[in-house]
Structure formats: C-alpha cells, structure tokens
Amino acid sequence: MSKIIEISQLVISVILIVLVLLQEKGEGVSETFGGGGGAGFYQHRRGMEKVIFIITLIFLFLFAATSLANLFIK
C-alpha cells in the first residue's frame, strides 16, 4: 500500500508542477513586487485560466492528502 501512495504522490506532484507552469504569468519581476503598470493586484480568472486554477487546487489537495497518508501509513 505504501508503494501505491508513493507512486501516486510522484505522479500528482509532476502534474501539479505542469499546472503551475501553465498558469498565466504577470508582466515580470516588477509585477511581483507591486511595481506594475497600474493593472492592480486583484484579477478575475475567466475561461481556461479559471479551469486550470481550479484543477491546480484539486491536485494541491490530492498532494496534501497523499502526503498525510504516506506519513501515517509508514
């Protein structure tokens, strides 16, 4: 059972990395620190961007669940 959890955790982590990299990026490092061109901090997600965000949250929850399961199974 422990091997199944470890393999599923590995697969989920790779999918999670890909989903995070697929998300739209800002205008650069200045946008990260609040020095952007007045676009504001809050942004609405629409369409495919929203779907990718929700799927990322689901896989984040799955990763946390498998991590806890791996902790308690061993």
GUNU-311703 format. One line per 2 residues: their letters; for each residue x, y, z of N, C-alpha, C, O. Coordinates in steps of 0.05 Angstrom, whole numbers. Atoms other than C-alpha are relative to their C-alpha. Layout:
N
a	X/Y/Z/X/Y/Z/X/Y/Z/X/Y/Z; ... .
# end
This chain:
74
ms	17/-24/0/0/0/0/17/25/0/10/45/-12; -17/-23/-2/57/47/16/12/7/-28/15/31/-34 .
ki	-11/-5/27/87/39/-55/-21/14/-18/-14/31/-33; 21/-12/17/20/57/-87/-3/30/7/-6/46/-10 .
ie	2/-28/-9/16/121/-45/24/16/-10/21/39/-19; -24/-14/9/88/139/-62/-1/6/-30/6/28/-39 .
is	2/-4/29/77/129/-137/-21/20/-7/-17/37/-25; 21/-19/6/12/167/-137/8/28/8/1/48/-5 .
ql	-10/-26/-8/45/224/-99/20/11/-20/20/35/-25; -19/-8/21/101/226/-151/-15/10/-25/-8/31/-36 .
vi	16/-8/24/50/229/-208/-15/26/5/-15/44/-13; 15/-25/-6/8/282/-174/19/24/2/12/46/-7 .
sv	-19/-22/-2/70/324/-160/9/10/-27/12/34/-32; -8/-8/27/91/323/-233/-23/15/-14/-18/36/-27 .
il	23/-14/11/20/342/-255/-3/28/12/-10/47/-2; 2/-25/-14/19/397/-203/20/20/-10/14/44/-14 .
iv	-20/-18/10/84/426/-228/-7/10/-28/-4/34/-34; 9/-9/27/58/427/-300/-23/19/1/-23/39/-14 .
lv	23/-18/-2/-7/460/-279/9/28/10/-1/48/0; -9/-26/-10/30/515/-241/15/14/-22/12/39/-25 .
ll	-14/-12/22/75/527/-301/-18/9/-22/-11/28/-37; 19/-8/21/15/532/-347/-15/25/6/-26/39/-12 .
qe	15/-23/-8/-16/588/-308/13/25/-12/37/27/-14; -9/-24/13/-11/657/-339/19/16/19/13/18/43 .
kg	-19/-15/-16/48/698/-315/-6/30/-3/-19/39/-22; 3/-29/1/49/773/-299/19/12/-20/29/-1/-38 .
eg	-17/-14/18/90/825/-334/29/-1/7/45/12/-7; -28/2/-8/154/808/-299/4/2/30/-15/0/45 .
vs	-7/-1/-29/190/815/-233/-12/24/13/-19/23/36; 11/-25/-12/165/886/-223/-29/-4/7/-39/8/27 .
et	28/6/-6/94/859/-225/-3/-16/27/-22/-12/41; 0/16/-25/111/811/-168/2/17/24/-11/12/44 .
fg	-4/-17/-23/133/866/-122/-17/25/0/-12/43/15; 20/-22/0/75/913/-138/8/24/-16/-6/45/-13 .
gg	-8/-23/16/111/959/-186/-10/-1/-28/2/12/-46; 10/4/27/69/940/-246/-12/25/-12/-12/47/1 .
gg	11/-23/14/37/986/-296/-28/7/6/-44/14/-12; 27/-9/-8/-26/1000/-257/-22/-20/-6/-46/-13/-5 .
ag	20/20/6/-61/935/-273/-15/-8/25/-37/-20/23; 13/6/-25/-79/927/-200/8/-28/10/19/-44/-5 .
fy	-8/26/-12/-70/868/-154/-20/-22/-5/-13/-44/-12; 21/20/3/-137/833/-159/-6/-4/-30/-9/15/-45 .
qh	5/6/27/-151/798/-224/-21/-22/-2/-19/-42/13; 20/21/4/-211/758/-248/11/-22/-18/24/-16/-37 .
rr	-7/23/17/-199/689/-276/-24/-7/-17/-46/-10/-6; 22/7/17/-241/671/-336/9/-22/-19/33/-24/-26 .
gm	-5/20/21/-246/613/-385/19/-21/9/17/-33/31; -19/22/-5/-189/564/-389/18/6/24/27/-12/38 .
ek	-17/-7/-22/-148/603/-338/-14/-8/27/0/-17/45; 15/7/-24/-203/591/-286/0/-31/4/3/-41/26 .
vi	0/29/-1/-207/517/-303/27/-11/9/28/-29/26; -27/9/-9/-131/508/-296/4/7/29/16/-9/43 .
fi	-3/-8/-28/-133/545/-230/-15/-19/19/-5/-27/39; 16/18/-16/-189/500/-202/13/-28/0/14/-41/21 .
it	-13/26/1/-154/437/-226/26/0/16/32/-20/29; -24/-3/-16/-90/462/-194/-6/-3/30/8/-16/45 .
li	8/2/-28/-126/470/-127/-8/-29/7/-2/-38/29; 8/27/-6/-155/400/-133/25/-18/3/26/-35/21 .
fl	-25/15/-2/-86/370/-146/16/7/24/31/-9/35; -13/-8/-25/-58/410/-89/-12/-14/24/3/-24/41 .
fl	14/15/-21/-110/379/-43/8/-30/-1/13/-42/20; -8/28/3/-94/310/-71/28/-5/9/34/-26/22 .
fa	-28/2/-8/-20/321/-60/2/1/30/17/-15/42; 0/-2/-29/-32/342/12/-11/-26/13/-1/-35/33 .
at	12/24/-11/-77/282/24/18/-24/-2/21/-40/16; -18/23/3/-27/232/-4/25/4/17/36/-16/27 .
sl	-23/-5/-18/29/265/36/-8/-8/29/8/-21/42; 9/8/-26/-11/256/100/-4/-30/2/3/-43/22 .
an	4/29/0/-30/185/81/27/-14/0/30/-34/14; -27/11/0/43/170/67/13/2/27/28/-15/36 .
lf	-11/-4/-27/61/198/135/-11/-20/20/3/-31/37; 13/17/-20/10/156/173/2/-30/-7/0/-47/11 .
ik	-1/28/8/17/91/132/26/-13/8/27/-36/16; -27/11/-6/92/82/144/3/-7/28/24/-17/36 .
# end
